[in-house]
Amino acid sequence: MKRGGLGRGLSALIPGAVEEGAALLEVPVDGVAPNPRQPRTSFEDESLEALAVSIREVGVLQPIVVRRGERGYELIAGERRLRAARLAGLATIPAVVRESDDADALREALIENIHREDLNPIELAEAFRELLEELGLKQETLAERLGVSRSHVANTIRLLALPADVQQLLAERKIQAGHGRALLALGDEEAQRTLALRAAAEELSVREVEELVRTYLERPTTARETVATSAPVPEQTSLAEVEEILSEQLATRVTIQMGKKRGRIIVEFGSADDLERIVSEIVGSGPGLAPAE
C-alpha cells in the first residue's frame, strides 16, 4: 500500500540528521551492504513489489539509515526500502549517513526522540514498527524504555492495518488513536471508512464510536448498513471508564455488563494466539502486571 507520506516514521527521529556527525546523501543502491543484525529473515514479495511500484511513482519518501563501511556503506535501518529500491531499478537511494558505529546508542537516541517529537498516531505507529522490525527491538523492551504498556505499543502499530484514508484522518488528527482502535474491530474496510468519516464530521467521542462498532457487530449482516447513521447507546460513565482502561491494558475490546446484583466482564479475542496473549497479560507476564522481583 502506498503510504502517500502519511507519517514521518523512524527517519524523522534520526538524531543529528542535519547536524555534525550525520549527513543526508544519495548513495548507490548496490553499495549498501545488509545489516548483519537484521532480525527479519523473510520479506513478503507482494509487499515489496507494492512498495517498489510506489517508489517508481513518487520516489523514496523516507531515507534509509547507513554508516560507512570498509567497502561502501552498511545498512542500519531501512531494509524494505532498500530491497524495494532495487526492485524498482533505482541506481541511488537517499540515506542518512551516521558516522558513529554505536548502534545501541542510535536506538536509545531514537527512543528518546519519540518522547520529544509531536508525532501523530500514524507517525508514532510507523516509528514503533521500524524500531521493532529494523532495529531488532522487542515490544516488551520498547515499552519498558518508553514507560508504556506493551499493549499500547501493539495497539499503536495495529493502526497501520486501517485503510489509507482512515490513516489520513488519524494523521491529520481529525480522529484520535482511540477511534482507530475501535474501528479495527469492524474488519470491513468500507464500514471503517464510513464510521471514521462520521466520527470526524460529527466529532464523536471514542466511547460513541465504540458503541456504534458494537452495535454493528451484534446486528445481522443485512441490518449493518444502517448502523453508520444510528445513535450511540448511552452507558454509565464509571463503567465506560473501566472498559476503556481494561481495553487499553489488554489491547482488545472489553465489555462490562452490570445487573442489579452482579455483572460480568466480556473480553474479546480474535484468534488462539490472541487469546494466549491476553491470558499472559492477565496472569502477570505482561508489562506492568508482572509481580515485583
C-alpha positions as a LaTeX table, in Angstrom:
\begin{tabular}{lrrr}
\hline
Residue & $x$ (\AA) & $y$ (\AA) & $z$ (\AA) \\
\hline
Met1 & 0.00 & 0.00 & 0.00 \\
Lys2 & 1.38 & 3.37 & $-0.97$ \\
Arg3 & 1.51 & 5.48 & 2.11 \\
Gly4 & 1.49 & 8.85 & 0.39 \\
Gly5 & 3.62 & 10.44 & 3.07 \\
Leu6 & 1.11 & 9.97 & 5.86 \\
Gly7 & 3.79 & 9.86 & 8.52 \\
Arg8 & 7.45 & 10.59 & 9.01 \\
Gly9 & 8.24 & 7.30 & 10.68 \\
Leu10 & 11.65 & 6.44 & 12.05 \\
Ser11 & 13.65 & 8.65 & 9.68 \\
Ala12 & 12.01 & 11.76 & 11.17 \\
Leu13 & 13.53 & 10.80 & 14.53 \\
Ile14 & 17.09 & 10.25 & 13.37 \\
Pro15 & 19.18 & 12.32 & 15.80 \\
Gly16 & 21.58 & 14.78 & 14.25 \\
Ala17 & 20.40 & 14.16 & 10.68 \\
Val18 & 21.40 & 17.68 & 9.68 \\
Glu19 & 24.00 & 18.21 & 12.39 \\
Glu20 & 27.65 & 17.38 & 12.71 \\
Gly21 & 28.23 & 13.62 & 12.66 \\
Ala22 & 25.47 & 12.82 & 10.15 \\
Ala23 & 24.74 & 13.65 & 6.52 \\
Leu24 & 21.89 & 13.14 & 4.05 \\
Leu25 & 23.26 & 11.80 & 0.76 \\
Glu26 & 22.29 & 9.86 & $-2.35$ \\
Val27 & 24.20 & 6.58 & $-2.05$ \\
Pro28 & 24.49 & 3.75 & $-4.63$ \\
Val29 & 21.87 & 1.07 & $-4.05$ \\
Asp30 & 24.40 & $-1.64$ & $-4.82$ \\
Gly31 & 26.92 & $-0.01$ & $-2.48$ \\
Val32 & 24.90 & $-0.69$ & 0.69 \\
Ala33 & 25.66 & $-3.95$ & 2.49 \\
Pro34 & 22.90 & $-5.65$ & 4.53 \\
Asn35 & 22.75 & $-5.16$ & 8.28 \\
Pro36 & 24.19 & $-8.36$ & 9.81 \\
Arg37 & 22.00 & $-7.76$ & 12.88 \\
Gln38 & 18.80 & $-7.58$ & 10.84 \\
Pro39 & 16.22 & $-9.60$ & 12.85 \\
Arg40 & 13.93 & $-10.19$ & 9.86 \\
Thr41 & 14.77 & $-13.18$ & 7.71 \\
Ser42 & 11.82 & $-13.06$ & 5.28 \\
Phe43 & 10.13 & $-10.29$ & 3.35 \\
Glu44 & 6.81 & $-10.75$ & 1.51 \\
Asp45 & 7.31 & $-10.46$ & $-2.25$ \\
Glu46 & 3.87 & $-8.90$ & $-2.77$ \\
Ser47 & 4.50 & $-6.24$ & $-0.12$ \\
Leu48 & 7.94 & $-5.41$ & $-1.55$ \\
Glu49 & 6.53 & $-5.18$ & $-5.07$ \\
Ala50 & 3.82 & $-2.78$ & $-3.90$ \\
Leu51 & 6.48 & $-0.61$ & $-2.27$ \\
Ala52 & 8.59 & $-0.80$ & $-5.44$ \\
Val53 & 5.64 & 0.44 & $-7.50$ \\
Ser54 & 5.21 & 3.35 & $-5.10$ \\
Ile55 & 8.92 & 4.16 & $-5.34$ \\
Arg56 & 8.75 & 4.15 & $-9.14$ \\
Glu57 & 5.86 & 6.62 & $-8.99$ \\
Val58 & 6.91 & 9.05 & $-6.25$ \\
Gly59 & 10.42 & 8.05 & $-5.21$ \\
Val60 & 11.71 & 7.10 & $-1.77$ \\
Leu61 & 9.81 & 9.23 & 0.74 \\
Gln62 & 11.93 & 8.29 & 3.78 \\
Pro63 & 15.72 & 7.89 & 3.66 \\
Ile64 & 17.40 & 4.73 & 4.82 \\
Val65 & 19.98 & 4.92 & 7.62 \\
Val66 & 23.53 & 3.72 & 6.94 \\
Arg67 & 27.04 & 4.01 & 8.31 \\
Arg68 & 30.32 & 3.91 & 6.43 \\
Gly69 & 31.93 & 0.51 & 6.00 \\
Glu70 & 35.14 & $-0.84$ & 4.55 \\
Arg71 & 33.64 & $-1.21$ & 1.07 \\
Gly72 & 30.94 & 1.42 & 0.99 \\
Tyr73 & 28.05 & 1.56 & 3.45 \\
Glu74 & 26.37 & $-0.77$ & 5.93 \\
Leu75 & 22.63 & $-0.61$ & 6.47 \\
Ile76 & 21.32 & 0.32 & 9.92 \\
Ala77 & 17.62 & 0.77 & 9.15 \\
Gly78 & 15.50 & 0.61 & 6.00 \\
Glu79 & 15.86 & $-2.96$ & 4.71 \\
Arg80 & 12.45 & $-2.99$ & 3.00 \\
Arg81 & 13.05 & 0.36 & 1.29 \\
Leu82 & 16.48 & $-0.76$ & 0.08 \\
Arg83 & 15.12 & $-4.03$ & $-1.32$ \\
Ala84 & 12.18 & $-2.26$ & $-2.96$ \\
Ala85 & 14.51 & 0.36 & $-4.47$ \\
Arg86 & 16.47 & $-2.47$ & $-6.09$ \\
Leu87 & 13.24 & $-3.95$ & $-7.45$ \\
Ala88 & 12.29 & $-0.52$ & $-8.80$ \\
Gly89 & 15.60 & $-0.29$ & $-10.64$ \\
Leu90 & 16.95 & 2.75 & $-8.74$ \\
Ala91 & 20.66 & 3.42 & $-9.04$ \\
Thr92 & 20.81 & 5.52 & $-5.86$ \\
Ile93 & 18.74 & 5.96 & $-2.71$ \\
Pro94 & 18.56 & 8.81 & $-0.17$ \\
Ala95 & 20.31 & 7.89 & 3.05 \\
Val96 & 21.14 & 9.42 & 6.40 \\
Val97 & 24.80 & 8.60 & 6.92 \\
Arg98 & 25.76 & 8.06 & 10.55 \\
Glu99 & 29.44 & 8.43 & 11.39 \\
Ser100 & 29.04 & 6.68 & 14.74 \\
Asp101 & 29.22 & 2.88 & 14.76 \\
Asp102 & 27.36 & 2.57 & 18.05 \\
Ala103 & 24.03 & 1.04 & 17.01 \\
Asp104 & 22.85 & 0.76 & 20.61 \\
Ala105 & 23.38 & 4.50 & 21.12 \\
Leu106 & 21.34 & 5.16 & 17.99 \\
Arg107 & 18.47 & 3.02 & 19.28 \\
Glu108 & 18.46 & 4.87 & 22.58 \\
Ala109 & 18.54 & 8.26 & 20.85 \\
Leu110 & 15.63 & 7.28 & 18.61 \\
Ile111 & 13.57 & 6.13 & 21.57 \\
Glu112 & 14.36 & 9.33 & 23.44 \\
Asn113 & 13.29 & 11.40 & 20.44 \\
Ile114 & 9.91 & 9.66 & 20.32 \\
His115 & 9.14 & 11.35 & 23.63 \\
Arg116 & 10.15 & 14.76 & 22.32 \\
Glu117 & 8.56 & 14.64 & 18.85 \\
Asp118 & 4.96 & 15.78 & 18.39 \\
Leu119 & 4.06 & 12.73 & 16.31 \\
Asn120 & 0.56 & 11.99 & 15.06 \\
Pro121 & $-0.75$ & 8.44 & 15.68 \\
Ile122 & 0.39 & 7.15 & 12.27 \\
Glu123 & 3.86 & 8.65 & 12.58 \\
Leu124 & 4.17 & 7.09 & 16.01 \\
Ala125 & 2.95 & 3.72 & 14.70 \\
Glu126 & 5.49 & 3.80 & 11.87 \\
Ala127 & 8.27 & 4.74 & 14.26 \\
Phe128 & 7.32 & 1.90 & 16.62 \\
Arg129 & 7.19 & $-0.61$ & 13.77 \\
Glu130 & 10.57 & 0.37 & 12.38 \\
Leu131 & 12.19 & 0.29 & 15.81 \\
Leu132 & 10.83 & $-3.22$ & 16.31 \\
Glu133 & 11.45 & $-4.64$ & 12.85 \\
Glu134 & 14.50 & $-2.83$ & 11.55 \\
Leu135 & 16.49 & $-2.21$ & 14.72 \\
Gly136 & 15.62 & $-5.53$ & 16.31 \\
Leu137 & 13.82 & $-4.36$ & 19.45 \\
Lys138 & 11.08 & $-6.41$ & 21.09 \\
Gln139 & 7.72 & $-4.94$ & 22.10 \\
Glu140 & 8.43 & $-5.57$ & 25.78 \\
Thr141 & 11.82 & $-3.83$ & 25.54 \\
Leu142 & 10.46 & $-0.83$ & 23.66 \\
Ala143 & 7.51 & $-0.49$ & 26.05 \\
Glu144 & 9.79 & $-0.64$ & 29.09 \\
Arg145 & 12.14 & 2.03 & 27.72 \\
Leu146 & 9.24 & 4.31 & 26.80 \\
Gly147 & 7.47 & 3.79 & 30.12 \\
Val148 & 4.26 & 2.49 & 28.50 \\
Ser149 & 2.49 & $-0.87$ & 28.40 \\
Arg150 & 3.29 & $-3.44$ & 25.75 \\
Ser151 & $-0.37$ & $-3.34$ & 24.73 \\
His152 & $-0.01$ & 0.38 & 23.96 \\
Val153 & 2.86 & $-0.38$ & 21.58 \\
Ala154 & 0.92 & $-3.24$ & 19.97 \\
Asn155 & $-2.30$ & $-1.21$ & 19.66 \\
Thr156 & $-0.48$ & 1.73 & 18.12 \\
Ile157 & 1.16 & $-0.44$ & 15.46 \\
Arg158 & $-2.21$ & $-2.04$ & 14.66 \\
Leu159 & $-3.42$ & 1.35 & 13.38 \\
Leu160 & $-1.33$ & 0.70 & 10.26 \\
Ala161 & $-3.82$ & $-2.04$ & 9.32 \\
Leu162 & $-6.57$ & 0.56 & 8.76 \\
Pro163 & $-7.40$ & 1.74 & 5.22 \\
Ala164 & $-5.19$ & 4.53 & 3.89 \\
Asp165 & $-7.94$ & 7.16 & 4.00 \\
Val166 & $-8.71$ & 6.33 & 7.64 \\
Gln167 & $-4.99$ & 6.59 & 8.40 \\
Gln168 & $-5.07$ & 10.01 & 6.74 \\
Leu169 & $-7.77$ & 11.15 & 9.18 \\
Leu170 & $-5.55$ & 10.00 & 12.02 \\
Ala171 & $-2.50$ & 11.72 & 10.54 \\
Glu172 & $-4.49$ & 14.96 & 10.25 \\
Arg173 & $-5.73$ & 14.49 & 13.85 \\
Lys174 & $-9.36$ & 14.59 & 12.73 \\
Ile175 & $-9.88$ & 11.41 & 14.74 \\
Gln176 & $-7.86$ & 10.03 & 17.65 \\
Ala177 & $-5.93$ & 6.80 & 18.13 \\
Gly178 & $-8.80$ & 5.53 & 20.31 \\
His179 & $-11.19$ & 5.95 & 17.40 \\
Gly180 & $-8.80$ & 4.00 & 15.20 \\
Arg181 & $-8.52$ & 1.13 & 17.70 \\
Ala182 & $-12.30$ & 0.89 & 17.89 \\
Leu183 & $-12.60$ & 0.82 & 14.08 \\
Leu184 & $-10.15$ & $-2.09$ & 13.82 \\
Ala185 & $-12.76$ & $-4.41$ & 15.33 \\
Leu186 & $-15.03$ & $-3.92$ & 12.32 \\
Gly187 & $-12.82$ & $-5.81$ & 9.88 \\
Asp188 & $-14.86$ & $-4.40$ & 6.98 \\
Glu189 & $-12.83$ & $-1.61$ & 5.34 \\
Glu190 & $-15.88$ & 0.14 & 3.89 \\
Ala191 & $-17.56$ & 0.18 & 7.30 \\
Gln192 & $-14.32$ & 1.51 & 8.81 \\
Arg193 & $-14.21$ & 4.34 & 6.27 \\
Thr194 & $-17.87$ & 5.23 & 6.74 \\
Leu195 & $-17.72$ & 5.35 & 10.51 \\
Ala196 & $-14.35$ & 7.16 & 10.53 \\
Leu197 & $-15.75$ & 9.91 & 8.30 \\
Arg198 & $-18.82$ & 10.21 & 10.51 \\
Ala199 & $-16.69$ & 10.37 & 13.65 \\
Ala200 & $-14.62$ & 13.17 & 12.14 \\
Ala201 & $-17.61$ & 15.12 & 10.81 \\
Glu202 & $-19.70$ & 14.87 & 13.99 \\
Glu203 & $-16.75$ & 14.95 & 16.40 \\
Leu204 & $-17.92$ & 11.73 & 18.04 \\
Ser205 & $-16.15$ & 10.61 & 21.19 \\
Val206 & $-14.19$ & 7.36 & 21.32 \\
Arg207 & $-16.90$ & 5.86 & 23.52 \\
Glu208 & $-19.61$ & 6.77 & 21.00 \\
Val209 & $-17.65$ & 5.15 & 18.18 \\
Glu210 & $-17.09$ & 2.02 & 20.27 \\
Glu211 & $-20.84$ & 1.76 & 20.88 \\
Leu212 & $-21.54$ & 2.12 & 17.16 \\
Val213 & $-18.98$ & $-0.58$ & 16.38 \\
Arg214 & $-20.53$ & $-2.88$ & 18.99 \\
Thr215 & $-23.98$ & $-2.30$ & 17.55 \\
Tyr216 & $-22.67$ & $-3.05$ & 14.06 \\
Leu217 & $-21.09$ & $-6.33$ & 15.13 \\
Glu218 & $-24.12$ & $-7.50$ & 17.10 \\
Arg219 & $-26.65$ & $-6.92$ & 14.32 \\
Pro220 & $-27.37$ & $-9.31$ & 11.43 \\
Thr221 & $-25.39$ & $-8.65$ & 8.25 \\
Thr222 & $-28.46$ & $-7.33$ & 6.41 \\
Ala223 & $-29.01$ & $-4.66$ & 9.06 \\
Arg224 & $-25.41$ & $-3.50$ & 9.44 \\
Glu225 & $-25.62$ & $-0.93$ & 6.67 \\
Thr226 & $-27.94$ & 1.18 & 8.84 \\
Val227 & $-25.61$ & 1.32 & 11.83 \\
Ala228 & $-23.44$ & 4.15 & 10.47 \\
Thr229 & $-26.36$ & 6.54 & 10.96 \\
Ser230 & $-27.79$ & 5.11 & 14.19 \\
Ala231 & $-27.45$ & 6.85 & 17.55 \\
Pro232 & $-24.91$ & 5.59 & 20.10 \\
Val233 & $-26.22$ & 3.79 & 23.15 \\
Pro234 & $-25.64$ & 5.73 & 26.38 \\
Glu235 & $-23.76$ & 3.96 & 29.15 \\
Gln236 & $-22.83$ & 4.69 & 32.74 \\
Thr237 & $-19.77$ & 6.89 & 32.80 \\
Ser238 & $-17.99$ & 4.93 & 35.51 \\
Leu239 & $-18.36$ & 1.60 & 33.69 \\
Ala240 & $-17.31$ & 3.21 & 30.42 \\
Glu241 & $-14.11$ & 4.44 & 32.03 \\
Val242 & $-13.33$ & 1.00 & 33.42 \\
Glu243 & $-13.97$ & $-0.56$ & 30.00 \\
Glu244 & $-11.60$ & 1.97 & 28.45 \\
Ile245 & $-8.85$ & 1.16 & 30.95 \\
Leu246 & $-9.22$ & $-2.61$ & 30.51 \\
Ser247 & $-9.42$ & $-2.35$ & 26.72 \\
Glu248 & $-6.21$ & $-0.33$ & 26.65 \\
Gln249 & $-4.39$ & $-2.67$ & 29.01 \\
Leu250 & $-5.45$ & $-5.88$ & 27.25 \\
Ala251 & $-5.28$ & $-4.44$ & 23.69 \\
Thr252 & $-8.73$ & $-5.75$ & 22.85 \\
Arg253 & $-12.39$ & $-4.88$ & 23.34 \\
Val254 & $-13.64$ & $-5.34$ & 26.90 \\
Thr255 & $-17.34$ & $-5.06$ & 27.73 \\
Ile256 & $-18.82$ & $-4.77$ & 31.21 \\
Gln257 & $-22.43$ & $-5.84$ & 31.72 \\
Met258 & $-23.98$ & $-4.89$ & 35.06 \\
Gly259 & $-27.15$ & $-6.34$ & 36.53 \\
Lys260 & $-28.95$ & $-5.48$ & 39.77 \\
Lys261 & $-26.71$ & $-7.61$ & 41.97 \\
Arg262 & $-23.94$ & $-8.94$ & 39.79 \\
Gly263 & $-22.27$ & $-8.40$ & 36.46 \\
Arg264 & $-19.80$ & $-9.87$ & 34.05 \\
Ile265 & $-16.77$ & $-8.80$ & 32.02 \\
Ile266 & $-16.53$ & $-9.91$ & 28.39 \\
Val267 & $-13.04$ & $-9.95$ & 26.86 \\
Glu268 & $-12.98$ & $-10.46$ & 23.09 \\
Phe269 & $-10.16$ & $-12.17$ & 21.19 \\
Gly270 & $-9.52$ & $-12.77$ & 17.50 \\
Ser271 & $-7.51$ & $-16.00$ & 17.44 \\
Ala272 & $-5.86$ & $-18.65$ & 19.59 \\
Asp273 & $-2.64$ & $-16.61$ & 19.59 \\
Asp274 & $-4.58$ & $-13.50$ & 20.60 \\
Leu275 & $-6.19$ & $-15.43$ & 23.46 \\
Glu276 & $-2.77$ & $-16.61$ & 24.65 \\
Arg277 & $-1.51$ & $-13.03$ & 24.59 \\
Ile278 & $-4.49$ & $-11.80$ & 26.63 \\
Val279 & $-4.08$ & $-14.59$ & 29.18 \\
Ser280 & $-0.41$ & $-13.63$ & 29.53 \\
Glu281 & $-1.42$ & $-10.04$ & 30.24 \\
Ile282 & $-3.97$ & $-11.08$ & 32.87 \\
Val283 & $-1.88$ & $-13.62$ & 34.73 \\
Gly284 & 1.09 & $-11.33$ & 35.05 \\
Ser285 & 3.61 & $-11.71$ & 32.23 \\
Gly286 & 2.55 & $-8.52$ & 30.50 \\
Pro287 & 4.32 & $-5.19$ & 31.18 \\
Gly288 & 3.10 & $-3.55$ & 34.33 \\
Leu289 & 1.38 & $-6.70$ & 35.55 \\
Ala290 & 4.29 & $-8.92$ & 36.47 \\
Pro291 & 4.87 & $-9.36$ & 40.18 \\
Ala292 & 7.80 & $-7.46$ & 41.64 \\
Glu293 & 11.01 & $-9.44$ & 41.93 \\
\hline
\end{tabular}
